[in-house]
Amino acid sequence: MKEDPPAVSGVIRKAFVLGAGLGTRLRPLTERRPKPLIPVANRPLIAYAFDHLLGIGVESLIVNTHWRAEAYRSYFPESSYRGATLVFREERPEILETAGGIWNVRDLLGEEPFLVYNGDILCDLPLEPAIRAHFSRGNEVTLILRSHGGPLQVAFDPESGRVADIGGRVDSSAGPRFLFTGIYMVNPGFIRRIPPGEKLGVIPIFCEMIRQGASLGGIVIDDGQWRDLGVRGQYLDAHAALALAGHAPWIDPSARVSPTAKIRGATAIGPRAQVGDHASLCDTILWEGAEIASGTMLNRCIVTDGQLVEGIHSHTDF
């Protein structure tokens, strides 16, 4: 396959944000919302991705949806976000996975480089060095990697700047190994590698690029924070980390909290939530419209949209 010539401009104006996942590891929380819409400090998780991308000059946000696709419109009713174009595209009848999702929005991506960003991560990595590396090295795809923080499955050669293996699929002996953050820069020619209309992830295509000697590059960025919010413990830990920065608790202005209630730790109380007299909440997250009865005591609990909870509970979801 003929690769795109190296680009001379270091500007990425479009981003494809992955919002179609089923969130199976985070069930039952994701039975009510898609995972990218779970509230983090009373904001949809995906909004942090949007802000991160706008901070590097992205002007167009494209999001694929599937599970509870209609929910995205309720949280983002406009076709723009902070001045950037915002487009949702639903995948039906089945989810297309990452490569299939990219192919499905090829008309929106056009003929310019774009950035792919997992919609269920929380991070503030400096992305500018990765964009510069992508263009200066003439890569077709550049993966952002980290040396810690999760499964180390990507073999990367810092000298050549090339990825040598992913998950032992090409060369299990290759090393050293790094974490793949789920963020990567892509030249438009990559779309020609994707079989039209198929349900397919990007990893098999990346592995085939390695076998062909194509320019699948990487860059290690250990600065900043990166979190996968795949399971409930990670979700609660993200709030704890934000609380250490001095931001907690988070109480939406529309929430009604009794003056006799005790709110402690990394607790978030969402829109129109209610907390009764002498209730006690510690490291607990209340979603929109949750109701906590008087005298209730909750520790490291998650109360989803509109649920009523009473009694004493610890490490429980509702």
N, C-alpha and C positions, 0 to 999 in steps of 0.2 A: 504494500500500500504506500502511495506517495504521501509524505508528510507535508504539513504546512511549512512554508519558509519561516525562518525566525522573524518574529514581529519586532518592529523598531520602537513601538510605543509601549510604555509600561502602564497603560490605563486599562482597568477592568470596570466596565460600566454595568454589567448584568450579573446577577447571581441567581442560581437555582437552589432553592431551599427545600429540603426534603421534609414533607409534612404528611405523607401518605401511609406511614407505618402503622401497624396494628397495636403496638405497645403491649405485646403479650406479657412481657416480664413485669410490667407495672400493674397488671390487673389485680384487683377489681377497679382500681382508680380509673383506668382508661376505658371502662365500660360506659362512663358518662361523658368523657371528653377525649379527643385525640391527644396523644402524649405531648405534642408541641404546644398544646393549649392549657396544660396543667399550670396552675398559678404558682409562680415563684416570687415571694415577697409581694403578692397581690398583683402581679403582672403576668400575662401569658408567657411561657418559656420562650416561644418563638420570637417575641418582641425583642428579647435580648440579642438574638441573632440578627434581626433587622437593624438594630442600633449599631451593632458591631460592623455590619457591612456598610451602612451609610457613613460610618466614620472613616472608611477608606475610599470614599467617592463613588460607591455603587449608586446608580440612578434608577435601576429597574430590578424589582424583586419578583421572581416567579416561583410559585409554590405549587407542588403537586399535592392532591388530597385524595382520600379514599374513605377511610373509616370516619363516620360522622362528619362528612365533608361540609354539610350545611353549617356546622358550628363555627367554621372559620369566618363566614360572612357575618355572624352575629357579633364577633369580637372585632372584626375589621370590615365594617360595612362600606367603607369608601374604596375607590379604586386607586388609592394612593396612601402612602405612609410617610409622614414627615417630608413631603415634597417628592418622594420617589414613587414611580409607578409600581402598583401592586396588582398582580394578576394571579388568580387561583385557577388551576385546571384539575378537574376531577378525573380519576382513573376508574373506568367501568368496563366490564363487570367485575374485573379482578385487579388487584394491585399489580403494577408492572415491574416492581423493584427498581433499583437505581438506574441501571443502563436503559431499561425500557422507559423509565420516567423521563430521562434526558431526551430520548428519541421522540417521545410524545409531545415535548415542548420545543422541538427543533425550530419550528416556525417563529417562536417567540425569541429564541436565542440568536437567530440570525447568523451572520458570517463574521463574528468577532469573538475574541476570547471571553470566557465566562468563568465564574467561580461557583463551585458546588459546596454546599454547607449543610451538614446534618441539622435538622430542626429540633433535635432532642438533646442537644448538648448546651452547656453553659460555659462560656469561655470569653476571655479578653486577650487572647494571644495577639502580639503585634504581627499583623498580616503583611505589612508593607515589605519586609525583607523577603517574604515568600514570593510576592508578586515581582519584585525586582529579579530574583533568581530565575523565575519562570521565563521571563523575557530575555534576560541576558544569556541564558544557557540554550535558548531555542528549544525548550522542551515542548513536547506535545501535551503532556500532563505532568504536573508537579504536585506531589503529595506533601502535606504538612505533617511532620512526624514529631514525636517527643520521646525522650529516653526513659520516661517513667509515667506512672499514672494509670496503667491498665495492661492488657495483654500485649507483649512485645512480639509481634508477628511479622513485621516487615524488615527484611534484610536490606540494608542500605550501605553503599560504599561512599563515604564522604569525599574521597579523592576524585572519583569520577562524577559524583553527583547523581548516580543512577541507582534505581531500585533493582535488586538482584533476585528477590524472592518474596512471596507473600504466603504465609502460613504453611511453608514447606511444600507448596504445590509445584514449584519449578526446581529449586535447589535447596534441599533441607539442610545442607551443610553450610550455606552462605551465612555471613554475619558481618558486623554486629546487628542486633535486632532492636527495633523501635516500635513504639505505639503509633498506629494510624489514627489521626484525630477526626477523620471524616470530613476534612476540609481540603479541597484541592482546586488548582487552576487548570483549565482545560482549553485547548485550542479547538476551533470549530471542526477541523478535520477529523477529530476523534469520533464524531457522530457517525461518520461513514463506516466505522468499525462495528456499529451496533446493528444486529439483524432487525429489519423493520417490523414493528408491531409485536415483538416478542417480550415475554416476561423473563427478565434477565438482570442479574446484578453486574456491577462493574468489575468485581475481582477476577472472574474468568477472562475478561477482556484484558485487564492489566497483565495477567499472567501470560497471555498470548503475546502481548507487546514485549515482555521480557524475552520470551523465546525468539522473537523476531529481531531483537536488538533495537527496537524502537525506543524513542527518547522518553521513557517513563522516568522522570526525575523525582527528587525529594529534597526536603530541607528540614533540618532539625531545629525546632523552636521550643526551648525550655523556659523562656521567659513567660510571665503571665500565668493565668489560671486556666485549667481545662477540666471540666467535669462531665461525665456521662451520667445522666439521670435515669438510668435504665431500670433500677429497682428502688423500692421504697426507702431503704437505708440511705442510698445515694441522694434521694430527693430531700430527706430530712437533713442529711449532712450538709447539703448545699445551703440550706437556711442557716445552719449553725455557723458555717464559714462566713456568710454575709453578716450574721449577728456579731461575730468577732470584730468586724470592721466598724461596729458601732451603730448599725442601722436599725436593729430590732428594738421593740416589737413593731410590727407593721399593722396598723389599724386603719381600714378604709374609712373615709369621712362619713359614708352612708351607714356604717355599722352602728349598732346600738349595744353598748357595753355598760353593764351596771357599775356604778361607782364603787360598789362593794366587791366586785370581782377582782381576782388576783391574776395578773397576766405576767408571766415570767419567761425568760429565755428567748429562744428563737421562735417566737409565736407570731403567726400571721392571721389576721382576722379580715376576711374578704368582704366585698360589697354586700350590703343588706343583711349581713350576719347578725345574730343576736346572742348575747351572753347574759345569762340571768344572774340574779342576786347570789353573792357568796360562791359563785363558781370559781374554779381554779384551773388555769390552763398553763402548762409548761411544755415548751418545745412542740407545740401543737399547731396544726394548720387547718384553718376553717375556710372552705370554699364559699362561693357566692350563696347567700341565703341560708347558710347553715344556722341551726338554732341549738343553743346549749341551755339546758334547763337549769333552774336555780339549784345550787348545791352540788352540781356536777363537778367531778375532778378528772382531768385528762392529762396524761403524760405521754409525749411522743405519739400522739394520735393524729389521724387525718380524717377530717369530716368533709365529705364531698357535697356537691351542690344540693341545697334544700333539705338536708337530712337533720332530723331531730335526735339529740343524744341526751341521755340522762344517766346518772349513776357514776361509778368509779371505774375508770378504764386506763390501761397502759399498753402502748405498742399495738393499738388496734385501729383498723380502718372502718369507716362507716359510709 
